Amino acid sequence: MSLPPLPRWALYAAAVGVVLSWLPLALIARARAVKSPTPRIAIFQDMDNQPAHRPQSLARIFADRRAMRPRVPGTVARGETADAVSAAGRRDGEWIDRSPLPVTEAFVRRGRERYDIFCATCHGLVGDGNGPTHLRAVKLEEPRWIPPTSLLSEQVRERPDGHIYNTIAHGIRNMPAYGGQIPVEDRWAIVAYVRALQLRSDAPLEMVPLEQRPGLR
Ligand code: HEC
């Protein structure tokens, strides 16, 4: 016995159905290959989306709108106690002339590392005030941009160590404070490195060991 032949419309419907069944596959394949500006659909959220603030973002719940919160004033972390003179950069109300901490090679190297992280973006790797942040502001013609002072200038050379220390800790005029991120000892290490940059910028050739002079052997 044989089945009656399928009607024509059923054959057409089956063909269309088969083609339509490829559609989700085609859409998935397309979604894998094409970039989209909208976030992907996440059926299983896991912990992908959280209301936590991200570093360097805006947080409107705080008056200064910084998501990254500064330290609570007056808090001292373990191992971070310092004597009053080192912590203030002053003795009897006067800036101290020289760093209160012994300046060794390792100390200056530490200062260089910290300087490159925190200061170079504005003041430049060599301290001349031409860091990338400054160059960018100039390029964008930022109307209110105040250029970072050259650390090689007479003005900064003549500052007592305690004054530069204080600039790092509390900022100065338009420069923000870095005391929240840089602990006391590192501030002094940076001061030592700023002095090294100043020395380096106009060091006489005689200071360079013979075997390190370029082009001279
Ligand atoms: C966001 C940019 C920026 C960063 C980062 C920055 N500074 Fe400055 N700095 C400035 C600006 C701008 C001035 C000039 C402020 C003014 O004249 O209003 C300045 C001025 C100074 C001065 C001269 C102050 C004086 O005696 O008149 C010193 C010294 C200094 N900065 C050291 C540092 C050190 C050290 C660091 C790293 C811990 C640092 N700065 C990080 C922008 C910056």
Boltz pocket constraint, residues with backbone or C-beta under 6 A from the ligand:
constraints:
  - pocket:
      binder: B
      contacts: [[A, 114], [A, 115], [A, 118], [A, 119], [A, 120], [A, 121], [A, 122], [A, 123], [A, 133], [A, 146], [A, 147], [A, 148], [A, 149], [A, 151], [A, 155], [A, 156], [A, 159], [A, 164], [A, 167], [A, 168], [A, 172], [A, 173], [A, 174], [A, 175], [A, 176], [A, 178], [A, 190], [A, 194]]
      max_distance: 6.0
